[in-house]
Amino acid sequence: MAETIIQREDVRAKVAEIGQADILVGIPSYNNARSIGHVVRAVQAGLAKYFPDTKTVLVNSDGGSTDGTMDVVHDTTIDDFRSILFSHRVASFSKIAIPYHGIPGKGSAFRTIFQIARALNVKACAVVDSDLRSITPEWIELLIKPVMNDGYDYVAPLYHRHKYDGTITNSIVYPLTRALYGKKVRQPIGGDFGFSGKLAAFYLTKDVWETDVARYGIDIWMTTTAIANNFRVCQAFLGAKIHDAKDPGADLSAMLYQVVGATFGLMEEYAQSWKQVRTSEEVPVFGFQYEVGLEPVNVNIQRMIDKFTLGAQELAVVWEKILPGKTLDFLRRLAETSGDGFHMPDSLWVDIVYSFALAAHQNILNKEHLLKSVTPLYIGRTASFVIEAWESSGLEVEEKIENLCREYEKNKPSFSDRWE
């Protein structure tokens, strides 16, 4: 496999033709012909409207689509800019649509984007998902201007989401990342990011491209790497992220395995960094925040409780190697509970997550077995949260998540001591 995508003759020729650019926007894709046209138009409109004096490039890094995704990217354009521009002058805009090489996955797609950004010596980059229905031209401004105008290196997205959407983020990734690294980045795995050319080049120096990061976990890897290496981090409010939301009680075991596995792996790499952190701090937010309409997320509470109960029966022997006795006793009692009485308190859930992180650190079990055995516990915690938040507003749910974050932070010192 070639070390860099730039070594390919067709890519080298295109890069040579462009020469240098100021801004690059990347769109990773795989069989997204139905949705990617809207994303391309929004990106092109955003670049034309908000960065009219800059040389810009759109890069579609494709995972081998068979539905004509790359053809849609090539063929999509805005024919008449008068509807979006006061001035009709549009600066240089180029498109590159290429299949990436390497391990299949979003991380490999991002690597291609980083490499082209470095070759073009761009100042600022953004990446956006290829299946977004809610993207607007303003997203491009919000993800890139903090880099271009204010010297930030990393712009994390901030969305309003349905209270039952993003439960892996809300219960594990956000509070754990915040407690460990001390930055309140609300959507560390949001999928749409802005970053400096300097940070893109730094990402390429990391030896992760033949690992699971190339397959998955790239979002949390990008966020954590930026924070732990002291790059300047901010957030951009993008409104609603409308996508095909999943029932939090559905089979999310693969995603959970990917994201939690990457998070635990980063804890190993940056242990000396997070062990120095004592408190968490706010991260600046760009963009006018407003209330948005959200698509409903359907949940099946009983199915979640049943999955937890089955896990408690089948995985008790595994959990005994990982969890404290009092936690196991509580889980056994909980498995005999149903309905509104089903409740997993914050303190217990935080103890479970930290215990699994320690077990991973100490190699108590095979990594895959360890991570997959947390799935029923996560589903049980989600069922408890859904019941607890049934009558709660979005603002009240955010306060519940804030309380969970404080519990993670309160228990971090003892976790850090046990890590040794």
HUDA-V746496 format. One record per residue. N is the residue number from 1. RES is the residue in three letters. SS is DSSP state (a for helix, b for strand, c for the rest). PHI is phi in degrees with one decimal (* if undefined). Layout:
# HUDA-V746496
n: <N,N>
res: <RES,RES>
ss: <SS,SS>
phi: <PHI,PHI>
This chain:
# HUDA-V746496
n: <1,2,3,4,5,6,7,8,9,10,11,12,13,14,15,16,17,18,19,20,21,22,23,24,25,26,27,28,29,30,31,32,33,34,35,36,37,38,39,40,41,42,43,44,45,46,47,48,49,50,51,52,53,54,55,56,57,58,59,60,61,62,63,64,65,66,67,68,69,70,71,72,73,74,75,76,77,78,79,80,81,82,83,84,85,86,87,88,89,90,91,92,93,94,95,96,97,98,99,100,101,102,103,104,105,106,107,108,109,110,111,112,113,114,115,116,117,118,119,120,121,122,123,124,125,126,127,128,129,130,131,132,133,134,135,136,137,138,139,140,141,142,143,144,145,146,147,148,149,150,151,152,153,154,155,156,157,158,159,160,161,162,163,164,165,166,167,168,169,170,171,172,173,174,175,176,177,178,179,180,181,182,183,184,185,186,187,188,189,190,191,192,193,194,195,196,197,198,199,200,201,202,203,204,205,206,207,208,209,210,211,212,213,214,215,216,217,218,219,220,221,222,223,224,225,226,227,228,229,230,231,232,233,234,235,236,237,238,239,240,241,242,243,244,245,246,247,248,249,250,251,252,253,254,255,256,257,258,259,260,261,262,263,264,265,266,267,268,269,270,271,272,273,274,275,276,277,278,279,280,281,282,283,284,285,286,287,288,289,290,291,292,293,294,295,296,297,298,299,300,301,302,303,304,305,306,307,308,309,310,311,312,313,314,315,316,317,318,319,320,321,322,323,324,325,326,327,328,329,330,331,332,333,334,335,336,337,338,339,340,341,342,343,344,345,346,347,348,349,350,351,352,353,354,355,356,357,358,359,360,361,362,363,364,365,366,367,368,369,370,371,372,373,374,375,376,377,378,379,380,381,382,383,384,385,386,387,388,389,390,391,392,393,394,395,396,397,398,399,400,401,402,403,404,405,406,407,408,409,410,411,412,413,414,415,416,417,418,419,420>
res: <MET,ALA,GLU,THR,ILE,ILE,GLN,ARG,GLU,ASP,VAL,ARG,ALA,LYS,VAL,ALA,GLU,ILE,GLY,GLN,ALA,ASP,ILE,LEU,VAL,GLY,ILE,PRO,SER,TYR,ASN,ASN,ALA,ARG,SER,ILE,GLY,HIS,VAL,VAL,ARG,ALA,VAL,GLN,ALA,GLY,LEU,ALA,LYS,TYR,PHE,PRO,ASP,THR,LYS,THR,VAL,LEU,VAL,ASN,SER,ASP,GLY,GLY,SER,THR,ASP,GLY,THR,MET,ASP,VAL,VAL,HIS,ASP,THR,THR,ILE,ASP,ASP,PHE,ARG,SER,ILE,LEU,PHE,SER,HIS,ARG,VAL,ALA,SER,PHE,SER,LYS,ILE,ALA,ILE,PRO,TYR,HIS,GLY,ILE,PRO,GLY,LYS,GLY,SER,ALA,PHE,ARG,THR,ILE,PHE,GLN,ILE,ALA,ARG,ALA,LEU,ASN,VAL,LYS,ALA,CYS,ALA,VAL,VAL,ASP,SER,ASP,LEU,ARG,SER,ILE,THR,PRO,GLU,TRP,ILE,GLU,LEU,LEU,ILE,LYS,PRO,VAL,MET,ASN,ASP,GLY,TYR,ASP,TYR,VAL,ALA,PRO,LEU,TYR,HIS,ARG,HIS,LYS,TYR,ASP,GLY,THR,ILE,THR,ASN,SER,ILE,VAL,TYR,PRO,LEU,THR,ARG,ALA,LEU,TYR,GLY,LYS,LYS,VAL,ARG,GLN,PRO,ILE,GLY,GLY,ASP,PHE,GLY,PHE,SER,GLY,LYS,LEU,ALA,ALA,PHE,TYR,LEU,THR,LYS,ASP,VAL,TRP,GLU,THR,ASP,VAL,ALA,ARG,TYR,GLY,ILE,ASP,ILE,TRP,MET,THR,THR,THR,ALA,ILE,ALA,ASN,ASN,PHE,ARG,VAL,CYS,GLN,ALA,PHE,LEU,GLY,ALA,LYS,ILE,HIS,ASP,ALA,LYS,ASP,PRO,GLY,ALA,ASP,LEU,SER,ALA,MET,LEU,TYR,GLN,VAL,VAL,GLY,ALA,THR,PHE,GLY,LEU,MET,GLU,GLU,TYR,ALA,GLN,SER,TRP,LYS,GLN,VAL,ARG,THR,SER,GLU,GLU,VAL,PRO,VAL,PHE,GLY,PHE,GLN,TYR,GLU,VAL,GLY,LEU,GLU,PRO,VAL,ASN,VAL,ASN,ILE,GLN,ARG,MET,ILE,ASP,LYS,PHE,THR,LEU,GLY,ALA,GLN,GLU,LEU,ALA,VAL,VAL,TRP,GLU,LYS,ILE,LEU,PRO,GLY,LYS,THR,LEU,ASP,PHE,LEU,ARG,ARG,LEU,ALA,GLU,THR,SER,GLY,ASP,GLY,PHE,HIS,MET,PRO,ASP,SER,LEU,TRP,VAL,ASP,ILE,VAL,TYR,SER,PHE,ALA,LEU,ALA,ALA,HIS,GLN,ASN,ILE,LEU,ASN,LYS,GLU,HIS,LEU,LEU,LYS,SER,VAL,THR,PRO,LEU,TYR,ILE,GLY,ARG,THR,ALA,SER,PHE,VAL,ILE,GLU,ALA,TRP,GLU,SER,SER,GLY,LEU,GLU,VAL,GLU,GLU,LYS,ILE,GLU,ASN,LEU,CYS,ARG,GLU,TYR,GLU,LYS,ASN,LYS,PRO,SER,PHE,SER,ASP,ARG,TRP,GLU>
ss: <c,c,c,c,a,a,a,c,a,a,a,a,a,a,a,a,a,a,c,c,c,c,b,b,b,b,b,b,b,c,c,c,a,a,a,a,a,a,a,a,a,a,a,a,a,a,a,a,a,a,c,c,c,c,c,b,b,b,b,b,b,b,c,c,c,c,c,c,a,a,a,a,a,a,a,c,c,c,c,c,a,a,a,c,c,c,c,c,c,c,c,c,b,b,b,b,b,b,b,c,c,c,c,c,c,a,a,a,a,a,a,a,a,a,a,a,a,a,a,c,c,c,c,b,b,b,b,c,c,c,c,c,c,c,c,c,a,a,a,a,a,a,a,a,a,a,a,a,a,a,c,c,c,b,b,b,b,b,b,b,c,c,c,c,c,c,a,a,a,a,a,a,a,a,a,a,a,a,a,a,a,c,b,c,c,c,c,c,c,c,c,c,b,b,b,b,a,a,a,a,a,a,a,a,c,c,c,c,c,c,c,a,a,a,a,c,c,a,a,a,a,a,a,a,a,a,a,a,c,c,c,c,b,b,b,b,b,b,b,b,c,c,c,c,c,c,c,c,c,c,c,c,a,a,a,a,a,a,a,a,a,a,a,a,a,a,a,a,a,c,a,a,a,a,c,c,c,c,c,c,b,c,c,c,b,b,c,c,c,c,c,c,c,c,c,c,c,c,c,c,a,a,a,a,a,a,a,a,a,a,a,a,a,a,c,a,a,a,a,c,c,c,c,c,a,a,a,a,a,a,a,a,a,a,c,c,c,c,a,a,a,c,c,c,c,a,a,a,a,a,a,a,a,a,a,a,a,a,a,a,a,c,c,c,c,c,a,a,a,a,a,a,c,c,a,a,a,a,a,a,a,a,a,a,a,a,a,a,c,c,c,c,c,a,a,a,a,a,a,a,a,a,a,a,a,a,a,a,a,a,a,a,a,a,a,a,a,a,a,c>
phi: <*,-62.3,-66.9,-142.0,-63.6,-66.8,-73.2,-70.4,-60.2,-67.2,-70.3,-61.2,-65.8,-66.3,-63.7,-64.0,-64.1,-74.9,83.2,-147.1,-140.7,-91.4,-132.9,-127.8,-118.2,-104.0,-130.1,-72.4,-150.7,-158.0,52.6,-117.8,-58.0,-70.6,-113.9,-71.5,-59.6,-62.2,-65.1,-60.6,-62.6,-64.0,-63.9,-62.7,-63.7,-63.7,-66.2,-67.8,-76.9,-103.8,-134.0,-68.3,-102.2,-114.6,-90.2,-125.1,-137.6,-107.6,-118.2,-98.4,-102.0,-106.1,-92.3,91.3,-60.7,-115.0,-107.5,84.5,-55.0,-65.8,-64.3,-61.6,-61.5,-61.1,-86.1,-81.7,-155.7,-101.9,-80.2,-133.0,-84.2,-62.8,-74.6,-121.7,-120.8,-78.4,-102.0,-88.8,-75.3,-123.3,-71.5,-60.7,-135.6,-126.3,-126.6,-127.9,-123.3,-141.4,-77.4,-79.8,-114.4,115.7,-60.5,-61.4,153.6,-63.3,-62.4,-64.7,-62.1,-66.2,-58.3,-59.2,-62.9,-60.9,-65.4,-68.9,-59.5,-66.4,-64.6,-90.1,55.0,-74.3,-86.0,-142.0,-134.7,-144.9,-128.1,-134.7,-67.8,-87.7,-115.0,-70.7,-99.8,-104.2,-65.9,-128.1,-56.2,-65.5,-57.6,-66.1,-59.9,-68.8,-81.4,-107.7,-60.6,-59.4,-78.9,-66.9,-103.5,-120.2,78.1,-80.8,-101.6,-144.3,-120.6,-86.6,-78.4,-130.2,-120.5,-89.3,-128.9,-58.7,-62.0,-106.9,-97.2,74.5,-69.8,-66.7,-61.5,-69.2,-97.2,-126.9,-69.0,-65.2,-64.7,-70.9,-62.9,-62.4,-64.9,-72.0,-105.3,81.7,-118.9,-86.0,-91.1,-68.3,-124.8,-71.6,-125.3,-67.9,101.8,-124.5,-138.9,-113.9,-161.8,-80.0,-60.7,-62.3,-70.2,-58.8,-64.8,-64.9,-55.5,-69.5,-79.4,-84.6,-90.5,-126.1,-79.4,-109.9,-112.0,-62.7,-59.9,-69.3,-86.1,-161.8,77.9,-66.0,-64.1,-69.2,-64.8,-61.5,-63.4,-65.5,-61.4,-64.4,-67.0,-67.1,-103.2,62.9,-77.0,-74.8,-120.7,-142.4,-129.3,-128.4,-79.7,-110.8,84.7,-98.9,-101.3,-100.1,-148.0,-80.9,-65.7,-102.6,-59.5,-62.3,-92.8,-74.2,-76.6,-106.0,-60.7,-65.0,-64.2,-61.0,-58.6,-65.1,-71.8,-68.1,-59.5,-65.1,-62.5,-64.9,-62.9,-66.8,-61.4,-67.2,-66.3,-113.2,-58.1,-66.9,-77.3,-72.5,-70.4,-85.4,-83.9,-110.3,-137.5,-112.1,-131.1,-65.3,-115.3,-54.5,-120.7,-99.8,102.6,-80.2,-88.8,-149.3,-77.5,-131.4,-76.2,-122.0,-74.2,-67.4,-117.7,-79.8,-131.8,-122.0,-63.3,-62.8,-63.9,-64.6,-62.7,-62.6,-66.9,-64.2,-61.2,-63.2,-62.3,-62.5,-76.2,-86.5,-112.7,-55.5,-64.3,-70.9,-61.3,-61.4,-81.4,-117.3,-101.0,-63.1,-58.5,-67.4,-68.3,-62.2,-60.9,-63.5,-64.9,-63.4,-66.6,-64.1,-66.2,-99.0,-107.5,-145.7,67.2,-66.3,-77.4,-76.6,-147.2,-113.1,-66.1,-55.1,-60.6,-67.4,-62.4,-63.5,-61.1,-64.3,-63.4,-64.1,-66.4,-68.9,-62.5,-65.2,-62.7,-65.8,-62.1,-91.2,54.0,-66.6,-136.9,-51.3,-55.3,-65.2,-63.5,-60.4,-68.7,-71.9,-75.8,-84.1,-57.7,-61.8,-67.9,-61.9,-66.2,-63.7,-62.3,-64.8,-59.1,-60.9,-65.7,-61.2,-61.8,-65.1,-99.3,-55.2,-99.5,-86.8,-77.8,-59.5,-65.5,-67.8,-66.1,-60.7,-68.0,-62.4,-66.8,-62.0,-63.3,-63.8,-59.6,-63.2,-67.0,-59.1,-67.4,-63.3,-92.4,-63.3,-57.4,-68.6,-63.0,-61.5,-63.0,-69.7,-59.0,-66.5>
